[in-house]
Amino acid sequence: MRVGAIEHAGKRYRLHLHLIGANSPEKETLRRFRDALRADPALRDAYQAKKRAILISGLSEPKDYTHAKGEFIDSVIGRH
């Protein structure tokens, strides 16, 4: 996981990236998750709500935040 920021048009945008090897089996799993979110607006809204709830709970460290999202992500991947 990489954390950083970029500036564009005078505004700073925080980044939170997960780098995965091109030949990693995880690549296809995460693509399925991405595709499920793209195909289902209600699922996408639920994921956004989950992430907001995590932040509201006070978790702000990237590693903790990522771990807290894991159960939701795993449940979606298990269905698709």
PyMOL Python script that loads the backbone (N, CA, C, O; Angstrom):
from pymol import cmd

cmd.read_pdbstr("""\
ATOM      1  N   MET A   1       0.853  -1.164   0.000  1.00  0.00           N
ATOM      2  CA  MET A   1       0.000   0.000   0.000  1.00  0.00           C
ATOM      3  C   MET A   1       0.900   1.228   0.000  1.00  0.00           C
ATOM      4  O   MET A   1       1.904   1.292   0.709  1.00  0.00           O
ATOM      5  N   ARG A   2       0.513   2.185  -0.805  1.00  0.00           N
ATOM      6  CA  ARG A   2       1.232   3.450  -0.880  1.00  0.00           C
ATOM      7  C   ARG A   2       0.268   4.572  -0.549  1.00  0.00           C
ATOM      8  O   ARG A   2      -0.890   4.547  -0.966  1.00  0.00           O
ATOM      9  N   VAL A   3       0.740   5.551   0.197  1.00  0.00           N
ATOM     10  CA  VAL A   3      -0.061   6.695   0.571  1.00  0.00           C
ATOM     11  C   VAL A   3       0.700   7.938   0.163  1.00  0.00           C
ATOM     12  O   VAL A   3       1.917   8.016   0.337  1.00  0.00           O
ATOM     13  N   GLY A   4      -0.007   8.899  -0.373  1.00  0.00           N
ATOM     14  CA  GLY A   4       0.645  10.136  -0.777  1.00  0.00           C
ATOM     15  C   GLY A   4      -0.388  11.147  -1.213  1.00  0.00           C
ATOM     16  O   GLY A   4      -1.557  11.059  -0.839  1.00  0.00           O
ATOM     17  N   ALA A   5       0.048  12.107  -2.006  1.00  0.00           N
ATOM     18  CA  ALA A   5      -0.851  13.146  -2.492  1.00  0.00           C
ATOM     19  C   ALA A   5      -0.287  13.720  -3.777  1.00  0.00           C
ATOM     20  O   ALA A   5       0.916  13.675  -4.032  1.00  0.00           O
ATOM     21  N   ILE A   6      -1.193  14.259  -4.576  1.00  0.00           N
ATOM     22  CA  ILE A   6      -0.791  15.007  -5.761  1.00  0.00           C
ATOM     23  C   ILE A   6      -1.550  16.325  -5.753  1.00  0.00           C
ATOM     24  O   ILE A   6      -2.595  16.456  -5.116  1.00  0.00           O
ATOM     25  N   GLU A   7      -1.012  17.285  -6.463  1.00  0.00           N
ATOM     26  CA  GLU A   7      -1.712  18.557  -6.616  1.00  0.00           C
ATOM     27  C   GLU A   7      -2.115  18.726  -8.061  1.00  0.00           C
ATOM     28  O   GLU A   7      -1.362  18.412  -8.982  1.00  0.00           O
ATOM     29  N   HIS A   8      -3.324  19.232  -8.236  1.00  0.00           N
ATOM     30  CA  HIS A   8      -3.844  19.497  -9.576  1.00  0.00           C
ATOM     31  C   HIS A   8      -4.723  20.738  -9.504  1.00  0.00           C
ATOM     32  O   HIS A   8      -5.630  20.831  -8.677  1.00  0.00           O
ATOM     33  N   ALA A   9      -4.438  21.673 -10.373  1.00  0.00           N
ATOM     34  CA  ALA A   9      -5.220  22.912 -10.452  1.00  0.00           C
ATOM     35  C   ALA A   9      -5.330  23.588  -9.088  1.00  0.00           C
ATOM     36  O   ALA A   9      -6.384  24.110  -8.723  1.00  0.00           O
ATOM     37  N   GLY A  10      -4.226  23.570  -8.341  1.00  0.00           N
ATOM     38  CA  GLY A  10      -4.181  24.243  -7.050  1.00  0.00           C
ATOM     39  C   GLY A  10      -4.850  23.511  -5.905  1.00  0.00           C
ATOM     40  O   GLY A  10      -4.940  24.048  -4.801  1.00  0.00           O
ATOM     41  N   LYS A  11      -5.319  22.298  -6.143  1.00  0.00           N
ATOM     42  CA  LYS A  11      -5.973  21.527  -5.087  1.00  0.00           C
ATOM     43  C   LYS A  11      -5.176  20.256  -4.821  1.00  0.00           C
ATOM     44  O   LYS A  11      -4.680  19.615  -5.748  1.00  0.00           O
ATOM     45  N   ARG A  12      -5.061  19.900  -3.548  1.00  0.00           N
ATOM     46  CA  ARG A  12      -4.314  18.705  -3.142  1.00  0.00           C
ATOM     47  C   ARG A  12      -5.274  17.528  -2.994  1.00  0.00           C
ATOM     48  O   ARG A  12      -6.309  17.634  -2.336  1.00  0.00           O
ATOM     49  N   TYR A  13      -4.914  16.400  -3.619  1.00  0.00           N
ATOM     50  CA  TYR A  13      -5.717  15.178  -3.555  1.00  0.00           C
ATOM     51  C   TYR A  13      -4.899  14.088  -2.885  1.00  0.00           C
ATOM     52  O   TYR A  13      -3.795  13.759  -3.320  1.00  0.00           O
ATOM     53  N   ARG A  14      -5.468  13.529  -1.808  1.00  0.00           N
ATOM     54  CA  ARG A  14      -4.797  12.440  -1.108  1.00  0.00           C
ATOM     55  C   ARG A  14      -4.951  11.151  -1.901  1.00  0.00           C
ATOM     56  O   ARG A  14      -5.988  10.918  -2.521  1.00  0.00           O
ATOM     57  N   LEU A  15      -3.925  10.320  -1.881  1.00  0.00           N
ATOM     58  CA  LEU A  15      -3.929   9.043  -2.590  1.00  0.00           C
ATOM     59  C   LEU A  15      -3.750   7.900  -1.615  1.00  0.00           C
ATOM     60  O   LEU A  15      -3.044   8.021  -0.613  1.00  0.00           O
ATOM     61  N   HIS A  16      -4.387   6.808  -1.916  1.00  0.00           N
ATOM     62  CA  HIS A  16      -4.280   5.571  -1.139  1.00  0.00           C
ATOM     63  C   HIS A  16      -4.293   4.467  -2.189  1.00  0.00           C
ATOM     64  O   HIS A  16      -5.348   4.135  -2.730  1.00  0.00           O
ATOM     65  N   LEU A  17      -3.149   3.908  -2.475  1.00  0.00           N
ATOM     66  CA  LEU A  17      -3.017   2.956  -3.577  1.00  0.00           C
ATOM     67  C   LEU A  17      -2.622   1.579  -3.083  1.00  0.00           C
ATOM     68  O   LEU A  17      -1.859   1.435  -2.128  1.00  0.00           O
ATOM     69  N   HIS A  18      -3.150   0.586  -3.743  1.00  0.00           N
ATOM     70  CA  HIS A  18      -2.731  -0.789  -3.524  1.00  0.00           C
ATOM     71  C   HIS A  18      -2.061  -1.240  -4.812  1.00  0.00           C
ATOM     72  O   HIS A  18      -2.675  -1.227  -5.879  1.00  0.00           O
ATOM     73  N   LEU A  19      -0.822  -1.631  -4.710  1.00  0.00           N
ATOM     74  CA  LEU A  19      -0.072  -2.075  -5.884  1.00  0.00           C
ATOM     75  C   LEU A  19      -0.063  -3.594  -5.913  1.00  0.00           C
ATOM     76  O   LEU A  19       0.285  -4.246  -4.928  1.00  0.00           O
ATOM     77  N   ILE A  20      -0.447  -4.145  -7.047  1.00  0.00           N
ATOM     78  CA  ILE A  20      -0.559  -5.593  -7.196  1.00  0.00           C
ATOM     79  C   ILE A  20       0.209  -6.004  -8.436  1.00  0.00           C
ATOM     80  O   ILE A  20       0.095  -5.371  -9.485  1.00  0.00           O
ATOM     81  N   GLY A  21       0.984  -7.055  -8.315  1.00  0.00           N
ATOM     82  CA  GLY A  21       1.765  -7.548  -9.435  1.00  0.00           C
ATOM     83  C   GLY A  21       0.886  -7.932 -10.620  1.00  0.00           C
ATOM     84  O   GLY A  21      -0.226  -8.428 -10.439  1.00  0.00           O
ATOM     85  N   ALA A  22       1.382  -7.703 -11.821  1.00  0.00           N
ATOM     86  CA  ALA A  22       0.616  -7.966 -13.042  1.00  0.00           C
ATOM     87  C   ALA A  22       0.183  -9.426 -13.154  1.00  0.00           C
ATOM     88  O   ALA A  22      -0.854  -9.711 -13.752  1.00  0.00           O
ATOM     89  N   ASN A  23       0.944 -10.341 -12.599  1.00  0.00           N
ATOM     90  CA  ASN A  23       0.622 -11.765 -12.696  1.00  0.00           C
ATOM     91  C   ASN A  23      -0.017 -12.325 -11.427  1.00  0.00           C
ATOM     92  O   ASN A  23      -0.184 -13.538 -11.299  1.00  0.00           O
ATOM     93  N   SER A  24      -0.371 -11.456 -10.500  1.00  0.00           N
ATOM     94  CA  SER A  24      -0.967 -11.901  -9.239  1.00  0.00           C
ATOM     95  C   SER A  24      -2.405 -12.363  -9.449  1.00  0.00           C
ATOM     96  O   SER A  24      -3.158 -11.705 -10.166  1.00  0.00           O
ATOM     97  N   PRO A  25      -2.805 -13.486  -8.836  1.00  0.00           N
ATOM     98  CA  PRO A  25      -4.203 -13.919  -8.921  1.00  0.00           C
ATOM     99  C   PRO A  25      -5.157 -12.908  -8.284  1.00  0.00           C
ATOM    100  O   PRO A  25      -6.339 -12.860  -8.625  1.00  0.00           O
ATOM    101  N   GLU A  26      -4.640 -12.109  -7.366  1.00  0.00           N
ATOM    102  CA  GLU A  26      -5.462 -11.092  -6.702  1.00  0.00           C
ATOM    103  C   GLU A  26      -5.979 -10.052  -7.703  1.00  0.00           C
ATOM    104  O   GLU A  26      -7.015  -9.427  -7.480  1.00  0.00           O
ATOM    105  N   LYS A  27      -5.260  -9.880  -8.784  1.00  0.00           N
ATOM    106  CA  LYS A  27      -5.650  -8.894  -9.800  1.00  0.00           C
ATOM    107  C   LYS A  27      -7.050  -9.199 -10.324  1.00  0.00           C
ATOM    108  O   LYS A  27      -7.888  -8.300 -10.393  1.00  0.00           O
ATOM    109  N   GLU A  28      -7.316 -10.437 -10.691  1.00  0.00           N
ATOM    110  CA  GLU A  28      -8.624 -10.800 -11.228  1.00  0.00           C
ATOM    111  C   GLU A  28      -9.719 -10.717 -10.171  1.00  0.00           C
ATOM    112  O   GLU A  28     -10.848 -10.332 -10.474  1.00  0.00           O
ATOM    113  N   THR A  29      -9.392 -11.075  -8.940  1.00  0.00           N
ATOM    114  CA  THR A  29     -10.362 -10.984  -7.854  1.00  0.00           C
ATOM    115  C   THR A  29     -10.798  -9.537  -7.655  1.00  0.00           C
ATOM    116  O   THR A  29     -11.990  -9.258  -7.529  1.00  0.00           O
ATOM    117  N   LEU A  30      -9.848  -8.630  -7.626  1.00  0.00           N
ATOM    118  CA  LEU A  30     -10.180  -7.224  -7.423  1.00  0.00           C
ATOM    119  C   LEU A  30     -10.879  -6.619  -8.633  1.00  0.00           C
ATOM    120  O   LEU A  30     -11.666  -5.684  -8.488  1.00  0.00           O
ATOM    121  N   ARG A  31     -10.608  -7.129  -9.799  1.00  0.00           N
ATOM    122  CA  ARG A  31     -11.350  -6.679 -10.980  1.00  0.00           C
ATOM    123  C   ARG A  31     -12.817  -7.101 -10.891  1.00  0.00           C
ATOM    124  O   ARG A  31     -13.711  -6.354 -11.289  1.00  0.00           O
ATOM    125  N   ARG A  32     -13.055  -8.300 -10.367  1.00  0.00           N
ATOM    126  CA  ARG A  32     -14.442  -8.746 -10.180  1.00  0.00           C
ATOM    127  C   ARG A  32     -15.168  -7.823  -9.206  1.00  0.00           C
ATOM    128  O   ARG A  32     -16.335  -7.485  -9.407  1.00  0.00           O
ATOM    129  N   PHE A  33     -14.464  -7.420  -8.147  1.00  0.00           N
ATOM    130  CA  PHE A  33     -15.045  -6.494  -7.175  1.00  0.00           C
ATOM    131  C   PHE A  33     -15.362  -5.155  -7.855  1.00  0.00           C
ATOM    132  O   PHE A  33     -16.457  -4.615  -7.696  1.00  0.00           O
ATOM    133  N   ARG A  34     -14.412  -4.637  -8.598  1.00  0.00           N
ATOM    134  CA  ARG A  34     -14.608  -3.380  -9.322  1.00  0.00           C
ATOM    135  C   ARG A  34     -15.807  -3.483 -10.265  1.00  0.00           C
ATOM    136  O   ARG A  34     -16.661  -2.596 -10.297  1.00  0.00           O
ATOM    137  N   ASP A  35     -15.862  -4.558 -11.022  1.00  0.00           N
ATOM    138  CA  ASP A  35     -16.935  -4.737 -11.993  1.00  0.00           C
ATOM    139  C   ASP A  35     -18.302  -4.858 -11.308  1.00  0.00           C
ATOM    140  O   ASP A  35     -19.302  -4.359 -11.826  1.00  0.00           O
ATOM    141  N   ALA A  36     -18.346  -5.517 -10.150  1.00  0.00           N
ATOM    142  CA  ALA A  36     -19.590  -5.634  -9.398  1.00  0.00           C
ATOM    143  C   ALA A  36     -20.073  -4.254  -8.953  1.00  0.00           C
ATOM    144  O   ALA A  36     -21.266  -3.960  -9.025  1.00  0.00           O
ATOM    145  N   LEU A  37     -19.155  -3.415  -8.497  1.00  0.00           N
ATOM    146  CA  LEU A  37     -19.523  -2.055  -8.085  1.00  0.00           C
ATOM    147  C   LEU A  37     -20.026  -1.240  -9.273  1.00  0.00           C
ATOM    148  O   LEU A  37     -20.996  -0.492  -9.151  1.00  0.00           O
ATOM    149  N   ARG A  38     -19.377  -1.384 -10.403  1.00  0.00           N
ATOM    150  CA  ARG A  38     -19.791  -0.644 -11.601  1.00  0.00           C
ATOM    151  C   ARG A  38     -21.173  -1.070 -12.083  1.00  0.00           C
ATOM    152  O   ARG A  38     -21.927  -0.254 -12.613  1.00  0.00           O
ATOM    153  N   ALA A  39     -21.502  -2.335 -11.902  1.00  0.00           N
ATOM    154  CA  ALA A  39     -22.757  -2.876 -12.427  1.00  0.00           C
ATOM    155  C   ALA A  39     -23.956  -2.648 -11.512  1.00  0.00           C
ATOM    156  O   ALA A  39     -25.098  -2.759 -11.958  1.00  0.00           O
ATOM    157  N   ASP A  40     -23.718  -2.333 -10.251  1.00  0.00           N
ATOM    158  CA  ASP A  40     -24.810  -2.284  -9.275  1.00  0.00           C
ATOM    159  C   ASP A  40     -24.741  -0.998  -8.449  1.00  0.00           C
ATOM    160  O   ASP A  40     -23.974  -0.930  -7.488  1.00  0.00           O
ATOM    161  N   PRO A  41     -25.524   0.020  -8.802  1.00  0.00           N
ATOM    162  CA  PRO A  41     -25.481   1.284  -8.063  1.00  0.00           C
ATOM    163  C   PRO A  41     -25.792   1.130  -6.572  1.00  0.00           C
ATOM    164  O   PRO A  41     -25.208   1.836  -5.751  1.00  0.00           O
ATOM    165  N   ALA A  42     -26.694   0.229  -6.211  1.00  0.00           N
ATOM    166  CA  ALA A  42     -27.007   0.040  -4.791  1.00  0.00           C
ATOM    167  C   ALA A  42     -25.814  -0.534  -4.035  1.00  0.00           C
ATOM    168  O   ALA A  42     -25.545  -0.143  -2.900  1.00  0.00           O
ATOM    169  N   LEU A  43     -25.106  -1.455  -4.664  1.00  0.00           N
ATOM    170  CA  LEU A  43     -23.902  -2.015  -4.051  1.00  0.00           C
ATOM    171  C   LEU A  43     -22.832  -0.938  -3.905  1.00  0.00           C
ATOM    172  O   LEU A  43     -22.164  -0.844  -2.875  1.00  0.00           O
ATOM    173  N   ARG A  44     -22.682  -0.142  -4.933  1.00  0.00           N
ATOM    174  CA  ARG A  44     -21.713   0.959  -4.902  1.00  0.00           C
ATOM    175  C   ARG A  44     -22.048   1.928  -3.761  1.00  0.00           C
ATOM    176  O   ARG A  44     -21.155   2.375  -3.041  1.00  0.00           O
ATOM    177  N   ASP A  45     -23.331   2.249  -3.600  1.00  0.00           N
ATOM    178  CA  ASP A  45     -23.742   3.144  -2.514  1.00  0.00           C
ATOM    179  C   ASP A  45     -23.483   2.519  -1.148  1.00  0.00           C
ATOM    180  O   ASP A  45     -23.084   3.209  -0.210  1.00  0.00           O
ATOM    181  N   ALA A  46     -23.708   1.217  -1.038  1.00  0.00           N
ATOM    182  CA  ALA A  46     -23.453   0.523   0.229  1.00  0.00           C
ATOM    183  C   ALA A  46     -21.966   0.541   0.569  1.00  0.00           C
ATOM    184  O   ALA A  46     -21.591   0.709   1.729  1.00  0.00           O
ATOM    185  N   TYR A  47     -21.128   0.370  -0.440  1.00  0.00           N
ATOM    186  CA  TYR A  47     -19.674   0.409  -0.215  1.00  0.00           C
ATOM    187  C   TYR A  47     -19.247   1.804   0.220  1.00  0.00           C
ATOM    188  O   TYR A  47     -18.434   1.953   1.133  1.00  0.00           O
ATOM    189  N   GLN A  48     -19.792   2.819  -0.429  1.00  0.00           N
ATOM    190  CA  GLN A  48     -19.467   4.191  -0.053  1.00  0.00           C
ATOM    191  C   GLN A  48     -19.920   4.465   1.382  1.00  0.00           C
ATOM    192  O   GLN A  48     -19.192   5.097   2.149  1.00  0.00           O
ATOM    193  N   ALA A  49     -21.105   4.000   1.749  1.00  0.00           N
ATOM    194  CA  ALA A  49     -21.602   4.183   3.116  1.00  0.00           C
ATOM    195  C   ALA A  49     -20.711   3.471   4.123  1.00  0.00           C
ATOM    196  O   ALA A  49     -20.449   4.002   5.203  1.00  0.00           O
ATOM    197  N   LYS A  50     -20.242   2.274   3.779  1.00  0.00           N
ATOM    198  CA  LYS A  50     -19.342   1.530   4.662  1.00  0.00           C
ATOM    199  C   LYS A  50     -18.058   2.314   4.895  1.00  0.00           C
ATOM    200  O   LYS A  50     -17.593   2.432   6.028  1.00  0.00           O
ATOM    201  N   LYS A  51     -17.492   2.844   3.825  1.00  0.00           N
ATOM    202  CA  LYS A  51     -16.242   3.601   3.958  1.00  0.00           C
ATOM    203  C   LYS A  51     -16.447   4.867   4.788  1.00  0.00           C
ATOM    204  O   LYS A  51     -15.592   5.224   5.599  1.00  0.00           O
ATOM    205  N   ARG A  52     -17.564   5.538   4.588  1.00  0.00           N
ATOM    206  CA  ARG A  52     -17.845   6.742   5.394  1.00  0.00           C
ATOM    207  C   ARG A  52     -18.016   6.378   6.867  1.00  0.00           C
ATOM    208  O   ARG A  52     -17.523   7.090   7.742  1.00  0.00           O
ATOM    209  N   ALA A  53     -18.708   5.280   7.144  1.00  0.00           N
ATOM    210  CA  ALA A  53     -18.900   4.848   8.525  1.00  0.00           C
ATOM    211  C   ALA A  53     -17.569   4.529   9.195  1.00  0.00           C
ATOM    212  O   ALA A  53     -17.376   4.818  10.376  1.00  0.00           O
ATOM    213  N   ILE A  54     -16.667   3.941   8.448  1.00  0.00           N
ATOM    214  CA  ILE A  54     -15.338   3.639   8.994  1.00  0.00           C
ATOM    215  C   ILE A  54     -14.639   4.929   9.394  1.00  0.00           C
ATOM    216  O   ILE A  54     -14.075   5.021  10.484  1.00  0.00           O
ATOM    217  N   LEU A  55     -14.674   5.918   8.521  1.00  0.00           N
ATOM    218  CA  LEU A  55     -14.018   7.200   8.811  1.00  0.00           C
ATOM    219  C   LEU A  55     -14.694   7.910   9.984  1.00  0.00           C
ATOM    220  O   LEU A  55     -14.017   8.486  10.835  1.00  0.00           O
ATOM    221  N   ILE A  56     -16.021   7.869  10.030  1.00  0.00           N
ATOM    222  CA  ILE A  56     -16.751   8.506  11.134  1.00  0.00           C
ATOM    223  C   ILE A  56     -16.413   7.839  12.461  1.00  0.00           C
ATOM    224  O   ILE A  56     -16.415   8.493  13.504  1.00  0.00           O
ATOM    225  N   SER A  57     -16.121   6.537  12.425  1.00  0.00           N
ATOM    226  CA  SER A  57     -15.777   5.821  13.654  1.00  0.00           C
ATOM    227  C   SER A  57     -14.435   6.257  14.224  1.00  0.00           C
ATOM    228  O   SER A  57     -14.104   5.940  15.367  1.00  0.00           O
ATOM    229  N   GLY A  58     -13.664   6.986  13.423  1.00  0.00           N
ATOM    230  CA  GLY A  58     -12.385   7.489  13.915  1.00  0.00           C
ATOM    231  C   GLY A  58     -11.170   6.789  13.339  1.00  0.00           C
ATOM    232  O   GLY A  58     -10.043   7.229  13.567  1.00  0.00           O
ATOM    233  N   LEU A  59     -11.373   5.708  12.597  1.00  0.00           N
ATOM    234  CA  LEU A  59     -10.239   5.040  11.967  1.00  0.00           C
ATOM    235  C   LEU A  59      -9.697   5.929  10.859  1.00  0.00           C
ATOM    236  O   LEU A  59     -10.437   6.359   9.974  1.00  0.00           O
ATOM    237  N   SER A  60      -8.414   6.196  10.915  1.00  0.00           N
ATOM    238  CA  SER A  60      -7.839   7.047   9.866  1.00  0.00           C
ATOM    239  C   SER A  60      -6.515   6.509   9.331  1.00  0.00           C
ATOM    240  O   SER A  60      -6.045   6.950   8.282  1.00  0.00           O
ATOM    241  N   GLU A  61      -5.916   5.566  10.041  1.00  0.00           N
ATOM    242  CA  GLU A  61      -4.675   4.985   9.546  1.00  0.00           C
ATOM    243  C   GLU A  61      -4.982   4.118   8.328  1.00  0.00           C
ATOM    244  O   GLU A  61      -5.896   3.295   8.378  1.00  0.00           O
ATOM    245  N   PRO A  62      -4.241   4.286   7.244  1.00  0.00           N
ATOM    246  CA  PRO A  62      -4.549   3.542   6.023  1.00  0.00           C
ATOM    247  C   PRO A  62      -4.661   2.032   6.207  1.00  0.00           C
ATOM    248  O   PRO A  62      -5.559   1.406   5.646  1.00  0.00           O
ATOM    249  N   LYS A  63      -3.763   1.447   6.984  1.00  0.00           N
ATOM    250  CA  LYS A  63      -3.795  -0.007   7.183  1.00  0.00           C
ATOM    251  C   LYS A  63      -5.068  -0.428   7.915  1.00  0.00           C
ATOM    252  O   LYS A  63      -5.693  -1.423   7.547  1.00  0.00           O
ATOM    253  N   ASP A  64      -5.452   0.313   8.937  1.00  0.00           N
ATOM    254  CA  ASP A  64      -6.666   0.005   9.695  1.00  0.00           C
ATOM    255  C   ASP A  64      -7.914   0.208   8.835  1.00  0.00           C
ATOM    256  O   ASP A  64      -8.851  -0.589   8.890  1.00  0.00           O
ATOM    257  N   TYR A  65      -7.919   1.268   8.053  1.00  0.00           N
ATOM    258  CA  TYR A  65      -9.037   1.568   7.167  1.00  0.00           C
ATOM    259  C   TYR A  65      -9.227   0.435   6.153  1.00  0.00           C
ATOM    260  O   TYR A  65     -10.346  -0.027   5.927  1.00  0.00           O
ATOM    261  N   THR A  66      -8.138   0.003   5.557  1.00  0.00           N
ATOM    262  CA  THR A  66      -8.187  -1.081   4.579  1.00  0.00           C
ATOM    263  C   THR A  66      -8.714  -2.362   5.227  1.00  0.00           C
ATOM    264  O   THR A  66      -9.550  -3.054   4.645  1.00  0.00           O
ATOM    265  N   HIS A  67      -8.242  -2.667   6.396  1.00  0.00           N
ATOM    266  CA  HIS A  67      -8.684  -3.876   7.104  1.00  0.00           C
ATOM    267  C   HIS A  67     -10.175  -3.792   7.410  1.00  0.00           C
ATOM    268  O   HIS A  67     -10.887  -4.787   7.276  1.00  0.00           O
ATOM    269  N   ALA A  68     -10.653  -2.628   7.815  1.00  0.00           N
ATOM    270  CA  ALA A  68     -12.062  -2.462   8.168  1.00  0.00           C
ATOM    271  C   ALA A  68     -12.981  -2.652   6.959  1.00  0.00           C
ATOM    272  O   ALA A  68     -14.129  -3.068   7.119  1.00  0.00           O
ATOM    273  N   LYS A  69     -12.498  -2.357   5.771  1.00  0.00           N
ATOM    274  CA  LYS A  69     -13.306  -2.554   4.561  1.00  0.00           C
ATOM    275  C   LYS A  69     -13.326  -4.013   4.120  1.00  0.00           C
ATOM    276  O   LYS A  69     -14.179  -4.409   3.325  1.00  0.00           O
ATOM    277  N   GLY A  70     -12.408  -4.802   4.623  1.00  0.00           N
ATOM    278  CA  GLY A  70     -12.199  -6.161   4.149  1.00  0.00           C
ATOM    279  C   GLY A  70     -13.409  -7.061   4.173  1.00  0.00           C
ATOM    280  O   GLY A  70     -13.638  -7.800   3.215  1.00  0.00           O
ATOM    281  N   GLU A  71     -14.200  -7.025   5.244  1.00  0.00           N
ATOM    282  CA  GLU A  71     -15.364  -7.909   5.347  1.00  0.00           C
ATOM    283  C   GLU A  71     -16.370  -7.599   4.235  1.00  0.00           C
ATOM    284  O   GLU A  71     -16.930  -8.512   3.629  1.00  0.00           O
ATOM    285  N   PHE A  72     -16.597  -6.320   3.972  1.00  0.00           N
ATOM    286  CA  PHE A  72     -17.520  -5.938   2.896  1.00  0.00           C
ATOM    287  C   PHE A  72     -16.999  -6.439   1.555  1.00  0.00           C
ATOM    288  O   PHE A  72     -17.733  -7.057   0.783  1.00  0.00           O
ATOM    289  N   ILE A  73     -15.743  -6.171   1.290  1.00  0.00           N
ATOM    290  CA  ILE A  73     -15.138  -6.572   0.020  1.00  0.00           C
ATOM    291  C   ILE A  73     -15.201  -8.090  -0.147  1.00  0.00           C
ATOM    292  O   ILE A  73     -15.580  -8.585  -1.208  1.00  0.00           O
ATOM    293  N   ASP A  74     -14.833  -8.819   0.890  1.00  0.00           N
ATOM    294  CA  ASP A  74     -14.867 -10.277   0.823  1.00  0.00           C
ATOM    295  C   ASP A  74     -16.277 -10.804   0.571  1.00  0.00           C
ATOM    296  O   ASP A  74     -16.449 -11.786  -0.152  1.00  0.00           O
ATOM    297  N   SER A  75     -17.281 -10.165   1.156  1.00  0.00           N
ATOM    298  CA  SER A  75     -18.652 -10.622   0.941  1.00  0.00           C
ATOM    299  C   SER A  75     -19.076 -10.414  -0.511  1.00  0.00           C
ATOM    300  O   SER A  75     -19.785 -11.251  -1.070  1.00  0.00           O
ATOM    301  N   VAL A  76     -18.658  -9.322  -1.122  1.00  0.00           N
ATOM    302  CA  VAL A  76     -18.992  -9.055  -2.525  1.00  0.00           C
ATOM    303  C   VAL A  76     -18.250 -10.034  -3.428  1.00  0.00           C
ATOM    304  O   VAL A  76     -18.839 -10.597  -4.350  1.00  0.00           O
ATOM    305  N   ILE A  77     -16.985 -10.235  -3.173  1.00  0.00           N
ATOM    306  CA  ILE A  77     -16.184 -11.151  -4.003  1.00  0.00           C
ATOM    307  C   ILE A  77     -16.760 -12.565  -3.922  1.00  0.00           C
ATOM    308  O   ILE A  77     -16.771 -13.289  -4.917  1.00  0.00           O
ATOM    309  N   GLY A  78     -17.236 -12.960  -2.740  1.00  0.00           N
ATOM    310  CA  GLY A  78     -17.814 -14.292  -2.573  1.00  0.00           C
ATOM    311  C   GLY A  78     -19.094 -14.501  -3.365  1.00  0.00           C
ATOM    312  O   GLY A  78     -19.451 -15.635  -3.684  1.00  0.00           O
ATOM    313  N   ARG A  79     -19.781 -13.422  -3.681  1.00  0.00           N
ATOM    314  CA  ARG A  79     -21.042 -13.508  -4.445  1.00  0.00           C
ATOM    315  C   ARG A  79     -20.810 -13.457  -5.949  1.00  0.00           C
ATOM    316  O   ARG A  79     -21.672 -13.882  -6.718  1.00  0.00           O
ATOM    317  N   HIS A  80     -19.676 -12.949  -6.378  1.00  0.00           N
ATOM    318  CA  HIS A  80     -19.445 -12.735  -7.821  1.00  0.00           C
ATOM    319  C   HIS A  80     -18.300 -13.594  -8.328  1.00  0.00           C
ATOM    320  O   HIS A  80     -17.968 -13.544  -9.512  1.00  0.00           O
TER     321      HIS A  80
END
""", "prot")
cmd.dss("prot")
cmd.show_as("cartoon", "prot")
cmd.util.cbc("prot")
cmd.orient("prot")
